[in-house]
């Protein structure tokens, strides 16, 4: 892989990562993990460069390295380290030059700095509020509670014959209902649908896995029963149910990500509501006049603006 100073600069000077609302790690280490082979910082966290007296420490290099894409992080450390350091030096020099010109006092720059600070503070409090809900213990408790409250979902194992017209479906139905008829063999010969070469076998599926018309007909049958012709957007079906069973429960490992996502969203929502309820809030119209408190005749108040979810 060819790694240039420009490509690294784009990575380090790019916009902040805004991952989907995925849960942060329950506990952050003091410094992010470095790419394989990058020297681990000693306890003293040594200074690796100075720019106009401003220090850059090894932990700063590690922080920058942790933000890089995997393909850059996997480059040889001897190549990555000097490039990262060069970019940090350039960044520090730019900041020093900007301060020397008084740009931090520019009203527009100040507004941008204040917005960035507010966003980071929002992220920080949400991460702190959300973290307890995302521990291994909390997720396992959630899994156990969901399992206790969730009824076993039913599955059926079915075969089908799919044809293009009702007349063809009725001809197939007449054939499969003859004494000694082999539904699988007839499906392999007549069906144009999925699994036709396997005798129309669809395996086990839940009701929500199929389109409504097909699912209703299939789940109305008992093992060994065959449906009347069923019309769907795919054509005409003859369905035979082979077995019915309670769907096997998923393991904690299989459910982990969905549990984390649900816990994350619930915790963020709860944190926002708690903080909002504790805050003194005044609303004003666009002309600066106070917003009149809604009466019972006004209906529901408009929803508040969304609050961004914390980044990883």
N, C-alpha and C positions, 0 to 999 in steps of 0.2 A: 504494500500500500504506500502511495506517495503522500506524505504529510507535509504540507507547506505552512509557512507562518501565516499566510492569508487565510487558509482554511481553519487553522486553529483560532485565529483572531475572530473570525465569524462565529465560531462556537462560543468563545468566551465573552464576546461583546454583543451577542444576540439578545433577543428578548427573553425574559424569564420563562422557565418552563411552566406551563399551565396545564398540568395533567388533568384528565377527567377526574370527577370527584371520587378518587380512590383513597382509601385510608392511609394515613401516615404510619410509619413504624411506631409501635407503642413507646419506645424509648430511644432517643437519639444518642449516639456516642459523641464525645466531645469533639472529635474530628472525623470527617467522612473517610471511608475506606479508600485507599489509594489504588491505582491500577497495579496489577501484578508486577512485582519487581521494584516498584518505586520505594526508596528508602523510608522506613518507618521513622517518625520524628522522635527524637529522644525527649526525655521529660522536660528539658529546658526549652524545647521548640525553638531551635536556633534561627537567628537572622540570616537570610540567604541573599539579601540585597538591601540597599538603601537608595532612595531617590529624593534628593534635596532634604536629607535627614529623615525622611519617612521610611519606616522599616517594613520590609516584606519578610515574613517568616515562613518556615517550611509548612506550617499548617495552612497558610494561605495558598501555597502551591497545591496542597492536598485538596483543599476546598474546591479550587478551580478544576483540578483533575477529576473530581467526583461528578462534575457537571457535564463532562464531555461525553459524546456519543460512544457507544461500545467500540465501534470500529477505530476510533481515535485512541481510546483507553488501552486497546490491545496492541498498540504500536510499541516498539522497544522503548523501555524507560529512558535509555540514553538519548533517544531522539525526542521523546515527549517532554522531559524535564526542562531542557534549555529553552524550548519553544514556549512552554507555559510561563517560565520565568521572564522571558523577553516580553511576553504580552502583559504580564502583571507590572513590569517596569514601565511599559508604555502607558498602561492605564493610570498608574500612580503619577507619571509625568503629566498626563493630560489633566488630571484632577488638580495637581499643583499649579499648572499654568492657568487653569480656569479660576482658581481661587486668587491667584496673583492679579488677575484682571477684574476681580470683584464680581464674577458671574453668579456667585451664590446669593448675591443681593439683588439680582435682576428679578423683578416681580414675577415674570412668567416662569423662570427657572425655580424660584422659591415655591410657586404653586405646585410645580411638578414634584419637587422634593417632598413637599408636605403630603401630596397624594400618595407618593411611594411609601412614605413613612406610615401613613394611615393603613395602607394595604398590608404592609408587613405586620403591623400591630393586630389587624383583624386576623391574619393568618396565624399569628402566634397564640392569640387567646383561643381560637377555635381548635388549634392543635392540642393545646393543653386541656380543653374541655372534652375533646373527642377521645383522646388517648385511652382513658380507663375503659371505654366501651369496646376497645379493639384488642385487648389483651387475649391471650390464649384461653385463660380461665373464663373471661366474659363471653367469648365466642362459643365455648363449649356449653356454658349455661344456656345460652340462647338456642343452641342446637338441641339440647335436651328438652327445653320448654316447647320448642316447635314440634319435636317428635311426639311429645305427650299430648299436644293439642291437635295434631294433624291426623285426620282419619286416613286409613290405608286407601290408596287410590287403586282402582281396578284397572286391569289390562285384559285385553282379549288377544288371542292368537287366531288370525283369520287368513283365509285364502279368498281370492276374487277372480272373476272373469270380467274383463273390460272389453266392450264392443261399442260400435258407433251408433247403433240404432236399437230401438225398443224391440223391433221384430227379431233382430239377431239375439238380443238378450233373452227373449222368451223361448227362442229355439234352443239356446244354451241351457236355460232352466229346465226345459222338458227333458233334455238329454241327461243332465246331472241327477234328475229325480228318478230315472229308471233304476229298477232293482240291480244292484251290483255295479252301478256306475262309479267310475274313478274320477272324482272331481279334479284332482291334480292333473291327471292325463288330459282331461277335456280342457282344462285351463291352459295347459301347455300348447294345445293345438288351436284353441279358439281365441284366447285372450291377446289383446294388444297392449296391455298395461304392464306396470312394474311387476317384476317377479314372474312373468309368464313362463320363462324357461325353467323356473323352479316350481312349476305347477300353481302359479298365482300366489305363492306364499308371501305374506306381508310380515310375518313374525308377530311378536307381541307389540301392541301399541296402546296408548292411553286415548281416552275420548278426545282430549284436546289436540292430539297429534294429527287428526284427520279433519277434513272439511266437514261441516255440520251434517249434511245429508247422509254422507257415508257413515259417520260416527254414530248417528242416531240409529241407523238400520243395523249396524254391526253389534252395538251394545244391547239391542233388543232381542238378540238371538242367544240361545243356549248352545252348548257344545253339540255338534252334529247337525244343527239346524241350518237351513239354507234360506236366504231371503228371496222375496219377490224382486223383480228388476228395480234398481235404484238409479235415479237420474241425477247426475252431478255435472259440473262444468267440464269434466273430462270425458263424459260419455255415459254409457249404461253399464251398470255393474250387477253381477250376481255374486253374493257374498256367502261364504260358509265359515262359521266359527268352529275352530278346532278345540280351543281351551279358553277358560277364564281363570284369572288368578288376581290376588292382591299384588300390586307392584312391589318389587323388592325395595326396601328402604335404602336411601343413599347414605353413604358413610359420612362422617364429619369431614374427612379430607375432600370428598367430592363436593360437599356443600360449603367448604370454607370461604371461597371467594364471594359467593352470593350472601353468606352470612356477614362477611366483612362489609360488603357494600350496603346491605340493609342497616347494619348497626351504625355505619358511618353516616348515612343519610339521616337516620333517626337522631343520632347524637348531635349532628350539626343543627338540625331543626330545633331540637330541644334547647341547645345552648343559645341560639339566636333569640328564641322566645323568652328565655330566662333573663338574658341581658336587656332585651327590649323592655320587658316588664319592669325592670328595676330602674330604667332610665327616665329622666324627666324630659318629655318630648313636647315640643311646641311646633305647630305647623302653620305655614303662612301661604297665602295666595301668591300668584305670580306678580302682583303689584305690591307685595309686601304687607298687605293687610292680614290680620289674624284670620285663620280658618274658623268658621262658625262650627261649634260642636254639633254633630249630627243629632237630629231628634228621631223619635220613633217613626215619624212619617217619612223620613228621608231614606229609609232602607239601610242596607249594609254599607259601611264605609269602603272606599277602594282599598285593594290589597296594598301592603307596603312594598317598596322595591326589594328585589331579591338581594340576598347577601351572598357574595362569592364563597364557594366551599374552599377549605384550605388545600393548598398544594401539598404534594408529598414532601 
